[in-house]
Amino acid sequence: MKMRRTMAMLLSGVLAAGMMASAAFAGESEGADMTGKKVGFSPVMMSSEFFAGMSDDMEAYFTEHGMEYASADADGDVQTQIQ
């Protein structure tokens, strides 16, 4: 049961990251100036190498393109993650 919950939390984090990234680019044309746009990411657990690596890659990409990036560790608490 614990493995199933962990997998569900992992998948929800990945889906949330994808939705946030797509929302940041919604309505923007190719090559549009994204300077000043804000992007946030709140993974289930930043202690996971997967989420930490994802956050590092997202930060590099977004800051390279002039966007503001912020991440917050939910530390396994879904209620914290959605705040």
QUIVEN-V312541 format. One record per pair of residues at least 12 apart in sequence whose C-alpha atoms are under 10 Angstrom apart, sorted by the first residue. I is the first residue (numbers start at 0). J is the second residue. Records with the same first field share a line. If there is no record, write none. Layout:
I = J + J
This chain:
5 = 43 + 75
8 = 42 + 43 + 44 + 75 + 76 + 77
9 = 42 + 43 + 44 + 47 + 49 + 50
10 = 43
11 = 42 + 43
12 = 40 + 41 + 42 + 43 + 44 + 50 + 77 + 80
13 = 42 + 43 + 50 + 53
15 = 40 + 41 + 42 + 81
16 = 38 + 39 + 40 + 41 + 42 + 50 + 53 + 54 + 57
17 = 40
19 = 38 + 39 + 40
20 = 38 + 39 + 40 + 57 + 61
22 = 38
23 = 36 + 37 + 38 + 39 + 66
24 = 36 + 38
32 = 64 + 65 + 66
33 = 61 + 64 + 65 + 66 + 67
34 = 61 + 62 + 63 + 64 + 65 + 66 + 67
35 = 62 + 64 + 65 + 66 + 67 + 68
36 = 61 + 62 + 64 + 65 + 66 + 67 + 68
37 = 61 + 62 + 65 + 66 + 67 + 68 + 69
38 = 57 + 58 + 61 + 62 + 66 + 67 + 68 + 69 + 70
39 = 54 + 57 + 58 + 67 + 68 + 69 + 70 + 71
40 = 53 + 54 + 57 + 58 + 68 + 69 + 70 + 71 + 72 + 73 + 80
41 = 54 + 69 + 70 + 71 + 72 + 73 + 74 + 77 + 79 + 80 + 81 + 82
42 = 54 + 70 + 71 + 72 + 73 + 74 + 75 + 76 + 77 + 80 + 81
43 = 71 + 72 + 73 + 74 + 75 + 76 + 77 + 79 + 80 + 81
44 = 71 + 72 + 73 + 74 + 75 + 76 + 77 + 80
45 = 70 + 71 + 72 + 73 + 74 + 75
46 = 72 + 74 + 75
47 = 74
50 = 72
51 = 70 + 72
54 = 68 + 69 + 70 + 71
55 = 70
57 = 69 + 70
58 = 70
